[in-house]
Amino acid sequence: MIVQLAGLPCTGKSTVAAALRDHLGPACLVLDKDRVRHAIYGTGHVEYSRSQDDFVVGLLHQAAARHLSEHPCATVILERTCTRAYQIADVTSLTARIGQPLAIIECVCPDHVARARLASDHRRGEHPAANRDFALYQELKATAEPITIPTLRLRTDTPPARSVARVLDYLGMNHAATEHSVPAAEGRP
């Protein structure tokens, strides 16, 4: 299964991904565009361009396909903002090509929560994407194209355990995480 975590900067994608990975165990692979881009390009060659982002996501998709070919019952979690329709189309095409189910989880939170998280990340200086600030958040929000296929909109301004429980319910995984099936998707409100 591929779980595509979508959402604006600091809406909780990485927190949800880490909690899901902890719950699902070692066969779960988390692939974060920002971290992989930084690992490849370092700070000196990152462009924050569409072409560089798409190239890195292409590598993530290759890694996901390979991991699932070796571990067909595993879960791969992909992290990307997915503010463009083509980005959702790309991951939908990937899952169709490799014969894996897709679940899209859109992480959302109030603007003031994202702003506070961004400020905290900036103070700590730990996130690899140096361009993440509230201005970028607002720009992406203003120009985002809606996700038009079944998606769980996940409020992440709640305790992480609650968010993970909601995701596991959506994925049709009991809390022992023994089955990897996706039920009929919950539509966007």
C-alpha positions in Angstrom: 0.0 0.0 0.0 1.1 3.6 -0.6 -0.1 6.3 1.7 0.4 9.7 0.2 0.6 12.4 2.9 -0.4 15.7 1.5 -0.6 19.1 3.1 0.9 22.5 3.4 4.2 23.1 5.2 3.9 22.3 9.0 0.5 20.7 8.8 1.8 17.6 10.4 2.8 15.2 7.6 6.2 14.2 9.2 4.6 13.8 12.6 1.9 11.5 11.2 4.4 9.6 9.1 6.7 8.9 12.0 3.8 7.8 14.2 2.5 5.5 11.5 6.0 4.1 10.9 6.3 3.3 14.6 2.9 1.6 14.6 3.4 -0.4 11.4 6.9 -1.6 12.1 10.1 -2.1 10.1 8.5 -3.0 6.8 7.0 0.5 6.6 9.1 2.9 4.6 8.8 6.7 4.9 10.0 8.8 2.0 10.0 12.5 2.5 10.7 14.7 -0.5 12.4 17.5 1.5 14.8 15.1 3.4 15.7 13.2 0.3 16.2 16.4 -1.8 18.5 17.7 1.0 20.4 14.3 1.1 21.0 14.5 -2.6 21.7 18.2 -3.1 22.8 19.4 0.3 22.4 23.1 1.0 24.5 24.4 -1.9 22.5 22.9 -4.8 18.9 22.9 -3.7 16.8 25.0 -6.1 13.3 24.7 -4.7 12.1 24.4 -8.3 9.4 22.4 -9.7 11.8 20.4 -11.9 14.1 19.5 -9.0 11.1 18.6 -6.8 9.6 16.4 -9.5 13.0 14.7 -10.1 13.3 13.9 -6.4 9.7 12.6 -6.2 10.4 10.4 -9.3 13.2 8.9 -7.3 10.9 8.4 -4.3 8.4 6.6 -6.6 11.2 4.3 -7.8 12.2 3.5 -4.3 8.5 2.9 -3.3 8.0 0.5 -6.3 11.2 -1.4 -5.5 10.4 -1.7 -1.8 6.9 -2.9 -2.5 8.1 -5.4 -5.1 10.3 -6.9 -2.4 7.7 -6.5 0.4 4.3 -6.5 -1.3 2.4 -6.4 2.0 4.4 -3.4 3.3 3.3 0.2 3.5 5.2 3.1 1.9 4.4 6.6 3.2 5.2 9.4 0.8 5.4 13.0 2.0 4.7 15.9 -0.4 2.5 19.0 -0.3 0.5 17.8 -3.3 -0.8 21.3 -4.0 -1.0 20.5 -7.8 -3.4 18.1 -9.5 -0.6 16.5 -11.5 1.2 15.5 -8.3 -1.9 13.4 -7.2 -2.1 12.1 -10.8 1.5 11.0 -10.6 1.1 9.0 -7.4 -2.2 7.5 -8.7 -0.4 6.4 -11.9 2.4 4.9 -9.8 0.0 2.8 -7.7 -1.9 1.6 -10.8 1.4 0.6 -12.5 2.6 -1.4 -9.5 -0.7 -2.8 -8.5 -0.8 -1.3 -5.0 -3.7 0.4 -3.3 -3.4 4.2 -2.6 -4.7 6.1 0.3 -4.4 9.9 0.4 -4.3 11.7 3.7 -4.4 15.5 3.6 -3.0 16.9 6.8 -4.7 20.2 7.8 -4.6 22.5 10.7 -5.6 26.1 11.4 -3.3 28.8 10.0 -2.2 30.0 13.4 -1.1 26.5 14.4 1.0 26.1 11.1 2.5 29.6 11.7 3.6 28.7 15.2 5.0 25.3 14.1 6.9 27.1 11.2 8.4 29.6 13.7 9.4 26.8 16.0 11.1 24.8 13.2 12.9 28.0 12.1 14.2 28.6 15.6 15.5 25.0 15.9 16.9 25.1 12.4 16.3 21.3 12.0 14.2 21.1 8.9 16.1 20.6 5.6 13.9 22.9 3.6 15.2 26.4 4.3 12.4 28.0 2.3 9.7 26.9 4.7 8.1 30.0 6.2 4.6 31.4 6.6 4.8 33.3 3.4 5.4 30.1 1.5 2.6 28.5 3.4 0.2 31.3 2.4 1.4 31.2 -1.2 0.9 27.5 -1.5 -2.5 27.7 0.2 -3.7 30.5 -2.1 -2.7 28.6 -5.3 -3.5 25.0 -4.2 -5.6 22.9 -6.6 -8.1 20.8 -4.8 -7.6 17.0 -4.4 -10.5 15.6 -6.3 -10.2 11.9 -5.5 -11.2 10.3 -2.2 -9.1 11.7 0.5 -9.1 11.7 4.3 -8.8 15.3 5.6 -6.9 14.9 8.8 -6.9 17.6 11.5 -3.5 17.5 13.0 -4.0 20.0 15.8 -5.1 17.1 17.9 -2.9 14.7 19.9 -0.8 12.5 17.5 -2.2 9.3 18.9 -5.7 10.5 17.9 -4.5 11.3 14.4 -2.9 8.0 13.9 -6.0 6.1 15.2 -8.1 8.0 12.7 -5.7 7.1 9.9 -5.6 3.5 10.8 -9.4 3.4 10.9 -9.5 5.0 7.5 -7.0 2.5 6.1 -9.0 -0.3 7.4 -6.2 -1.5 9.7 -7.1 -2.6 13.1 -4.8 -1.4 15.8 -2.7 -4.6 15.4 -2.1 -3.5 11.8 -2.5 -7.0 10.4 -4.5 -6.2 7.3 -3.6 -3.7 4.6 -6.9 -2.9 2.8 -8.5 0.4 2.1 -12.2 0.8 2.7 -14.5 3.0 0.7 -12.8 6.4 1.0 -14.2 9.3 3.0 -14.8 12.3 0.8 -13.6 15.7 1.5 -16.0 17.9 3.5 
